[in-house]
Amino acid sequence: MTSKKVLIMDKYGPDFGRIAKALRPFGLALMWTESLKEGLDLLAQARPALLLAGQNLEGLADPTDLLGVIQAKRLPTQMVVIGQEPDFDRAMDWVAEGVFAVLRSPVQVGRLRRLAGRILDNLGLFETMIQAEAKGQEPGDLLIYKSLAGHTDVGPLLEAICDTAMGLTGADRVEAFTGPGAPQGSHMSVSRGDLRPSEGHGKTIDFRWMGSHLASVRLIFAQKVAADGLRQSSLDELSFAGALFLGQAFRLEEALMMASRDPLTGLANRRVFLDAINREYCLAKRHASPLSLLTLDLDHFKNVNDTFGHQTGDEVLKWVSGVIMEVVRQGDLPARIGGEEFSVILPRTSLDQAAILAQRLKDALAATPLPGRCPELAKPTVSQGLACIEHFLVNSPQDLIYCSDQAMYLAKREGRDTVRLATDLAGKNFFQDAQYVFQ
């Protein structure tokens, strides 16, 4: 079975998200460390298929020093060096020594994906040779790693930890739950077995990584003698492996969150919004279903920043975002697409239905108090614009965005704190810009 792990030994930075995106189709579990010592331990224990090493990793005199470790331990690991400005001659020397490839940072997703495919194909021959020499069964700790490798999502990984713990210990019930070190929004629990916790004898294993308590597993046995007879070495190995892969899963989750969410408000960012509007537009056209878009902008927001400061302005933006999240329905996608501008994609929603939601949002903003941290200021209002794909000028997702945006500016011109529809634009000097829509 091909190793399903990748070890990254480098400073955490923008390459992490690109690496995760490149390797996701292969179902590889990513491990990451900034420490050379910790990286060497992980290299020996996890036996990854791929090692991505930073050229300037602290404590590493030359990347080829890692090749000596790989060769001495006969690891099934190919090594790729990543550098900010790798020198061509040095790169050729590294490849001559046995480095698989040298990549420039920021990493190109397509190139790394092609390299990973070739590396995994080549590992088949290596594994055949190793298995021909193997005697007896694999040790239990290797089975633990194999059972957990490949899970990059926290939920499936916790389930795999439960299954592995139950098979390893013979427990009648296993409960796994995230700890205080889990990122915000990642807290969950899973369980296996029918025995009620109050009827058994339990033992808890904590999963800690880099000073954080990531999760815990509760083993419950019907008989006390079974709980007392557990092999501590197996539990320690399970704790190490579980913490290793949980740490990676949480880091990947955080990286993906950073790439898709506005850091101030937690709403989807502009990139996610544009991807979603293209996807929803195609689905609506394919299934002949309605689709509406709501665009809203805070009125006189510049005055808030100029008078009370940007910190207060940030509090107001978070307040608006919170109200939007309370009003929108499951399946709607709210996003922050500019400084004080927001959009909400409304799938399977007609223009009349969207207008009802926009009015509910207007009422909710009027009824919701500002945060106590805000100084005494008049509660901001919003101007809202609505468009739907049934409008005769909407022939693409970009047209839908444009019409919704123009309706919002019409609301600005006609007094603010109101809702205007794209159908209101006729006769409002809108068609002088119609050539934009058809570009």
C-alpha positions as CSV (number, residue, x, y, z in Angstrom):
1,M,0.0,0.0,0.0
2,T,1.4,3.4,-1.1
3,S,2.4,5.7,1.8
4,K,-0.3,8.4,2.1
5,K,1.7,11.1,3.9
6,V,3.6,14.2,3.0
7,L,6.0,16.0,5.4
8,I,6.6,19.7,5.0
9,M,9.7,21.0,6.8
10,D,9.6,24.8,6.4
11,K,8.4,28.0,7.9
12,Y,4.6,28.4,7.8
13,G,3.7,30.7,4.9
14,P,1.8,31.3,1.7
15,D,3.1,28.1,0.2
16,F,1.1,25.9,2.7
17,G,-2.3,26.7,1.1
18,R,-0.9,26.1,-2.4
19,I,0.7,22.8,-1.4
20,A,-2.6,21.6,0.2
21,K,-4.5,22.5,-2.9
22,A,-2.0,20.7,-5.2
23,L,-2.0,17.5,-3.1
24,R,-5.7,17.2,-2.2
25,P,-6.6,15.1,-5.3
26,F,-4.2,12.4,-4.1
27,G,-5.8,12.0,-0.7
28,L,-2.5,12.7,1.0
29,A,-2.2,13.6,4.7
30,L,0.0,16.6,5.2
31,M,2.4,16.9,8.2
32,W,4.2,20.2,8.9
33,T,6.9,21.3,11.2
34,E,9.3,24.3,11.5
35,S,11.7,22.3,13.6
36,L,14.5,20.3,12.0
37,K,14.8,18.0,15.0
38,E,11.0,17.4,15.1
39,G,11.1,16.9,11.3
40,L,13.8,14.2,11.5
41,D,11.7,12.4,14.1
42,L,8.6,12.6,11.9
43,L,10.6,11.5,8.8
44,A,11.7,8.3,10.6
45,Q,8.4,7.5,12.2
46,A,5.8,8.4,9.5
47,R,7.9,7.4,6.5
48,P,6.2,9.9,4.2
49,A,5.9,9.4,0.4
50,L,7.1,13.0,-0.1
51,L,9.3,15.4,1.8
52,L,9.0,19.1,1.0
53,A,12.0,20.8,2.6
54,G,12.6,24.6,2.7
55,Q,16.0,25.6,1.3
56,N,16.7,27.9,4.3
57,L,15.2,25.7,7.1
58,E,16.8,26.8,10.3
59,G,19.6,24.3,11.4
60,L,19.8,22.7,8.0
61,A,23.2,23.4,6.4
62,D,22.3,21.8,3.1
63,P,19.1,20.1,1.9
64,T,21.1,17.0,0.7
65,D,21.8,16.3,4.4
66,L,18.2,15.0,4.6
67,L,18.9,12.6,1.8
68,G,21.5,10.8,4.0
69,V,18.7,10.2,6.6
70,I,16.3,8.9,3.9
71,Q,18.9,6.6,2.4
72,A,20.3,5.3,5.7
73,K,16.8,4.4,7.0
74,R,15.7,3.1,3.6
75,L,12.6,5.3,3.6
76,P,10.1,5.3,0.8
77,T,10.5,9.0,0.5
78,Q,11.2,11.3,-2.4
79,M,12.5,14.8,-1.6
80,V,11.6,18.1,-3.2
81,V,13.4,21.3,-2.2
82,I,11.5,24.7,-2.1
83,G,13.5,27.9,-2.2
84,Q,12.8,31.6,-2.7
85,E,15.5,32.1,-5.2
86,P,17.2,28.7,-5.8
87,D,20.5,28.9,-7.7
88,F,20.5,26.9,-10.9
89,D,23.9,25.3,-10.4
90,R,23.1,24.4,-6.8
91,A,19.8,23.0,-7.8
92,M,21.5,20.7,-10.4
93,D,23.9,19.5,-7.7
94,W,21.0,18.6,-5.4
95,V,19.2,16.7,-8.2
96,A,22.5,14.9,-8.9
97,E,22.6,13.8,-5.3
98,G,19.1,12.4,-5.4
99,V,16.7,15.3,-4.8
100,F,13.6,14.6,-6.9
101,A,13.0,18.3,-7.9
102,V,13.6,21.9,-6.9
103,L,10.6,24.3,-6.8
104,R,10.6,28.1,-6.6
105,S,8.4,29.8,-4.0
106,P,5.5,30.6,-4.3
107,V,4.9,27.0,-5.4
108,Q,3.0,26.5,-8.7
109,V,0.1,24.2,-8.0
110,G,0.1,22.5,-11.4
111,R,3.8,21.6,-11.3
112,L,3.7,20.2,-7.8
113,R,0.6,18.2,-8.7
114,R,2.4,16.6,-11.6
115,L,5.5,15.9,-9.5
116,A,3.3,14.2,-6.8
117,G,1.7,12.0,-9.4
118,R,5.0,10.8,-10.7
119,I,6.3,10.2,-7.2
120,L,3.4,8.1,-6.2
121,D,3.6,6.0,-9.4
122,N,7.3,5.4,-8.7
123,L,6.7,4.3,-5.2
124,G,5.0,1.1,-6.4
125,L,8.3,-0.5,-7.4
126,F,10.0,0.5,-4.1
127,E,7.2,-1.1,-2.1
128,T,7.3,-4.3,-4.1
129,M,11.1,-4.6,-3.2
130,I,10.5,-3.9,0.5
131,Q,7.6,-6.3,0.8
132,A,9.7,-9.1,-0.8
133,E,12.2,-8.7,2.1
134,A,9.6,-8.3,4.8
135,K,9.1,-11.1,7.3
136,G,6.0,-11.5,9.4
137,Q,3.4,-8.9,10.0
138,E,3.8,-5.2,10.2
139,P,4.2,-3.8,13.8
140,G,1.1,-2.3,15.4
141,D,2.4,1.3,15.3
142,L,2.7,1.1,11.5
143,L,-0.9,-0.1,11.3
144,I,-1.9,2.9,13.4
145,Y,-0.3,5.3,11.0
146,K,-1.8,3.5,7.9
147,S,-5.3,3.7,9.4
148,L,-5.1,7.4,10.1
149,A,-3.2,8.5,7.0
150,G,-5.1,10.1,4.2
151,H,-7.7,11.9,6.4
152,T,-7.4,15.6,6.0
153,D,-10.9,16.5,7.4
154,V,-11.3,16.6,11.2
155,G,-14.6,14.6,11.3
156,P,-13.5,11.5,9.3
157,L,-10.2,11.6,11.1
158,L,-11.9,11.5,14.5
159,E,-14.0,8.5,13.2
160,A,-10.8,6.8,12.1
161,I,-9.2,7.4,15.5
162,C,-12.3,5.8,17.2
163,D,-12.1,2.8,14.9
164,T,-8.4,2.4,15.4
165,A,-8.6,2.8,19.2
166,M,-11.4,0.2,19.4
167,G,-9.5,-2.3,17.3
168,L,-6.3,-1.7,19.2
169,T,-7.7,-1.9,22.7
170,G,-10.8,-4.0,22.4
171,A,-12.8,-1.3,24.1
172,D,-16.6,-1.7,24.2
173,R,-17.1,2.0,23.5
174,V,-14.9,4.8,22.2
175,E,-15.6,8.5,22.3
176,A,-13.5,11.1,20.6
177,F,-13.9,14.8,21.0
178,T,-11.9,17.9,20.1
179,G,-10.2,19.8,22.9
180,P,-9.6,23.5,23.8
181,G,-6.7,23.7,21.3
182,A,-9.0,23.0,18.3
183,P,-9.6,26.1,16.1
184,Q,-12.8,28.0,16.6
185,G,-15.6,26.3,14.7
186,S,-13.9,22.9,14.6
187,H,-15.4,21.5,17.8
188,M,-17.1,18.1,17.4
189,S,-17.4,14.6,18.9
190,V,-17.9,11.1,17.5
191,S,-18.4,7.7,19.2
192,R,-18.4,4.0,18.5
193,G,-20.0,1.2,20.5
194,D,-23.4,0.7,22.2
195,L,-22.2,0.5,25.8
196,R,-23.5,3.3,27.9
197,P,-20.6,5.3,29.5
198,S,-22.1,5.0,33.0
199,E,-22.0,1.2,32.8
200,G,-18.3,0.8,32.1
201,H,-14.7,1.5,33.2
202,G,-13.0,4.3,31.3
203,K,-9.5,5.6,30.4
204,T,-8.8,8.9,28.7
205,I,-6.1,9.6,26.2
206,D,-5.2,13.2,25.3
207,F,-3.9,14.3,22.0
208,R,-1.4,17.2,22.3
209,W,0.7,18.8,19.6
210,M,3.0,21.8,19.9
211,G,1.6,22.8,23.2
212,S,-2.1,22.5,22.3
213,H,-4.6,20.1,23.6
214,L,-6.2,19.1,20.2
215,A,-8.5,16.2,21.3
216,S,-9.2,13.4,23.7
217,V,-10.3,9.8,23.3
218,R,-12.3,8.0,26.1
219,L,-12.0,4.2,26.1
220,I,-14.8,2.5,28.0
221,F,-14.7,-1.2,28.9
222,A,-17.4,-3.4,30.3
223,Q,-14.8,-5.2,32.5
224,K,-12.4,-3.3,34.8
225,V,-9.6,-5.9,34.2
226,A,-9.6,-5.1,30.5
227,A,-9.1,-1.4,31.2
228,D,-6.3,-2.1,33.6
229,G,-4.5,-4.4,31.1
230,L,-4.0,-1.9,28.4
231,R,-0.5,-1.7,26.9
232,Q,0.8,1.8,27.5
233,S,3.2,1.7,24.6
234,S,0.3,1.2,22.1
235,L,-1.7,4.0,23.7
236,D,1.3,6.3,23.5
237,E,1.8,5.5,19.8
238,L,-1.9,6.1,19.2
239,S,-1.7,9.4,21.0
240,F,1.3,10.5,19.0
241,A,-0.1,9.5,15.6
242,G,-3.6,11.0,16.4
243,A,-2.1,14.3,17.5
244,L,0.2,14.4,14.4
245,F,-2.7,14.0,11.9
246,L,-5.1,16.1,13.9
247,G,-2.6,18.9,14.0
248,Q,-2.3,18.7,10.2
249,A,-6.1,18.6,9.7
250,F,-6.6,21.7,11.9
251,R,-3.8,23.6,10.1
252,L,-5.3,22.7,6.7
253,E,-8.7,23.8,8.0
254,E,-7.3,27.1,9.2
255,A,-5.4,27.6,5.9
256,L,-8.6,27.0,3.9
257,M,-10.6,29.3,6.1
258,M,-8.0,32.0,5.7
259,A,-8.2,31.6,1.9
260,S,-12.0,31.7,1.8
261,R,-13.1,34.0,4.6
262,D,-12.9,37.7,5.2
263,P,-10.7,37.9,8.3
264,L,-12.7,40.8,9.9
265,T,-16.3,39.6,9.5
266,G,-16.0,35.9,8.9
267,L,-18.2,36.1,5.8
268,A,-17.1,34.6,2.4
269,N,-14.6,36.8,0.7
270,R,-14.8,38.2,-2.9
271,R,-13.0,35.3,-4.5
272,V,-15.4,32.8,-3.0
273,F,-18.3,35.1,-3.9
274,L,-17.3,35.2,-7.6
275,D,-16.8,31.4,-7.8
276,A,-20.2,30.9,-6.2
277,I,-22.1,33.3,-8.4
278,N,-20.7,31.7,-11.5
279,R,-21.7,28.2,-10.2
280,E,-25.2,29.2,-9.0
281,Y,-25.9,31.1,-12.3
282,C,-25.0,27.9,-14.3
283,L,-27.2,25.8,-12.0
284,A,-30.1,28.2,-12.2
285,K,-30.0,28.3,-16.0
286,R,-29.6,24.5,-16.3
287,H,-32.6,23.8,-14.0
288,A,-34.7,26.8,-15.0
289,S,-34.8,28.0,-11.4
290,P,-34.8,31.5,-10.1
291,L,-31.7,33.2,-8.8
292,S,-31.5,36.6,-7.2
293,L,-28.6,38.8,-6.0
294,L,-28.7,41.3,-3.1
295,T,-26.0,44.0,-3.0
296,L,-25.9,46.4,0.1
297,D,-23.7,49.2,1.1
298,L,-23.4,51.1,4.4
299,D,-24.6,54.7,4.1
300,H,-22.1,57.5,5.0
301,F,-19.6,54.9,6.3
302,K,-16.7,57.2,5.6
303,N,-18.0,59.6,8.2
304,V,-17.9,56.8,10.8
305,N,-14.3,56.2,10.1
306,D,-13.3,59.8,9.9
307,T,-15.2,60.8,13.1
308,F,-14.8,57.8,15.4
309,G,-11.8,56.0,13.9
310,H,-11.3,52.8,12.0
311,Q,-11.6,50.6,15.1
312,T,-15.1,51.7,15.5
313,G,-15.7,51.3,11.8
314,D,-14.5,47.7,12.1
315,E,-17.0,47.1,14.9
316,V,-19.8,48.5,12.7
317,L,-18.8,46.2,9.9
318,K,-18.9,43.2,12.2
319,W,-22.2,44.3,13.6
320,V,-23.7,44.4,10.0
321,S,-22.2,41.1,9.2
322,G,-23.7,39.5,12.3
323,V,-27.2,40.8,11.4
324,I,-26.9,39.6,7.8
325,M,-26.0,36.1,9.1
326,E,-29.0,36.1,11.4
327,V,-31.4,37.1,8.5
328,V,-30.2,35.0,5.6
329,R,-31.5,31.4,5.1
330,Q,-29.6,28.2,4.9
331,G,-28.3,27.9,1.4
332,D,-27.9,31.7,0.9
333,L,-24.3,32.9,0.6
334,P,-23.5,36.3,2.2
335,A,-20.1,37.8,1.3
336,R,-18.1,40.9,2.0
337,I,-17.0,42.0,-1.5
338,G,-15.5,45.4,-0.7
339,G,-14.8,47.8,2.2
340,E,-18.4,48.5,3.3
341,E,-20.1,46.6,0.5
342,F,-21.7,43.2,0.9
343,S,-23.6,40.8,-1.3
344,V,-25.9,37.9,-0.7
345,I,-26.5,35.2,-3.3
346,L,-30.0,33.9,-3.1
347,P,-30.5,30.6,-5.0
348,R,-34.0,29.5,-5.9
349,T,-35.3,32.9,-4.9
350,S,-37.5,35.1,-7.1
351,L,-37.2,38.9,-7.1
352,D,-40.4,39.3,-5.1
353,Q,-39.1,36.8,-2.5
354,A,-35.7,38.5,-2.4
355,A,-37.4,41.8,-1.8
356,I,-39.1,40.4,1.3
357,L,-35.7,39.2,2.6
358,A,-34.2,42.6,2.0
359,Q,-37.0,44.3,3.9
360,R,-36.4,41.8,6.8
361,L,-32.8,42.7,6.8
362,K,-33.6,46.4,6.9
363,D,-35.9,45.9,9.8
364,A,-33.4,43.7,11.7
365,L,-30.7,46.4,11.3
366,A,-33.0,49.0,12.8
367,A,-33.9,46.7,15.7
368,T,-30.5,45.4,16.6
369,P,-28.4,47.6,18.9
370,L,-24.8,48.5,18.1
371,P,-22.1,46.8,20.1
372,G,-21.4,48.3,23.5
373,R,-17.9,49.0,22.4
374,C,-19.1,51.6,19.9
375,P,-19.2,55.2,21.1
376,E,-22.4,57.2,20.9
377,L,-23.1,57.3,17.2
378,A,-26.2,57.2,15.1
379,K,-27.0,53.7,13.9
380,P,-25.8,53.3,10.3
381,T,-28.3,52.4,7.6
382,V,-27.8,50.5,4.4
383,S,-28.8,51.0,0.7
384,Q,-29.8,47.7,-1.0
385,G,-30.1,46.7,-4.6
386,L,-31.7,43.6,-6.0
387,A,-31.5,41.8,-9.4
388,C,-32.5,38.4,-10.7
389,I,-31.6,36.4,-13.8
390,E,-35.1,36.9,-15.3
391,H,-34.1,40.5,-16.1
392,F,-33.8,40.9,-19.8
393,L,-30.3,42.5,-19.6
394,V,-28.9,39.6,-17.5
395,N,-27.1,37.2,-19.8
396,S,-24.2,36.3,-17.5
397,P,-23.1,36.3,-13.9
398,Q,-21.3,39.6,-14.5
399,D,-24.6,41.1,-15.8
400,L,-26.3,40.0,-12.6
401,I,-23.7,41.6,-10.4
402,Y,-23.8,44.8,-12.5
403,C,-27.6,45.1,-12.4
404,S,-27.7,44.5,-8.6
405,D,-24.9,47.0,-8.1
406,Q,-26.7,49.7,-10.2
407,A,-29.9,49.1,-8.2
408,M,-28.0,49.7,-5.0
409,Y,-26.6,53.0,-6.4
410,L,-30.2,54.0,-7.3
411,A,-31.1,53.4,-3.7
412,K,-28.2,55.7,-2.7
413,R,-29.4,58.4,-5.1
414,E,-33.0,58.2,-3.9
415,G,-32.4,58.8,-0.3
416,R,-30.5,55.8,1.1
417,D,-31.8,53.4,3.8
418,T,-34.0,51.8,1.2
419,V,-34.3,48.9,-1.3
420,R,-34.4,49.2,-5.1
421,L,-34.9,46.6,-7.7
422,A,-33.2,46.2,-11.1
423,T,-36.6,46.6,-12.6
424,D,-36.7,50.2,-11.2
425,L,-33.8,51.2,-13.3
426,A,-35.8,51.8,-16.5
427,G,-36.1,55.5,-17.2
428,K,-33.4,56.3,-14.6
429,N,-30.6,56.9,-17.2
430,F,-29.5,53.3,-16.7
431,F,-29.5,52.3,-20.3
432,Q,-26.7,54.7,-21.2
433,D,-24.5,52.1,-19.6
434,A,-26.1,49.1,-21.2
435,Q,-23.2,48.5,-23.5
436,Y,-21.2,47.5,-20.5
437,V,-23.6,44.7,-19.8
438,F,-23.2,43.2,-23.2
439,Q,-19.4,43.3,-23.2
